[in-house]
Amino acid sequence: MHQAGIDAFHAMQLGDEDNRLALGHRNLLELLGSLLWATATHPEINFYVLWLCQFMSAPKVEHYDAGLAILSYLYHSKEIGITYSASRPDLEAFCDASWGRQPRDFFGFAIFLGGAAVSACAKRIKIITLAAQEAELYGYAQAARALRFAQMLIDFLGHRLRLPSPIYTDSAAAVPFLLRPGATVRTRHYEKFLLFGREQCANGVSKLEAGVAGGH
């Protein structure tokens, strides 16, 4: 790992032309293509692989080294698999967001069925958020939308779920807004889609659970 860090540091000092020459025979595009397939069964690498894909048109040696690091993680975690538990048979979602990051804020969520992840997402927030609360509400709304799709899909397959499905969040700022109707001076500019999670709670489709549940 120490040598890899030194190599990555030297790569950062190279110019664009030098980087292209240094990459040479290294098939970065093939590596990233393989990693994209791996995200189907390893959602925890999704954010990092998609971040690397942004540099496919102008790759550098450091990007290739980062891809190899992800591949190394997959190799050393072969024994880790997805397990299902009868003690948690229904759907539940977990969401979080990070505000004040550079270059952009980002959010993520994961949906579990039977105690195992069946859907996951990690993306940049596509609006300009003015506070951590707004970023958390954005992530919560996206998780609520994905949860609703999963509910309808499972219902179509003939499995009956117990509603409302819980959505867990650890945001102390977002919880009061989701539980109380109306708007305040600090929230009156929020767009309607940020209220999607609150509407689901009111309709009994999902329910807000503050804090992180044990077991995940």
ABEGO torsion letter per residue (X at the ends): XAAAAAAAAAAAABBAAAAAAAAEABBAAAAAAAAAAAAAABAAAAAAAAAAAAAAABBBAAAAAAAAAAAAAAAAAAABBBBBBAABABBBBBBBBBBGBOABBBBBBBBBBGGBBABBBBBBBABBBABAAAAAAAAAAAAAAAAAAAAAAAAAAGBBBBOBBBBBBABAAAAAAAABBEBBAAAAABBAAAAAAAAAAAAGABBBBBEBBBGX
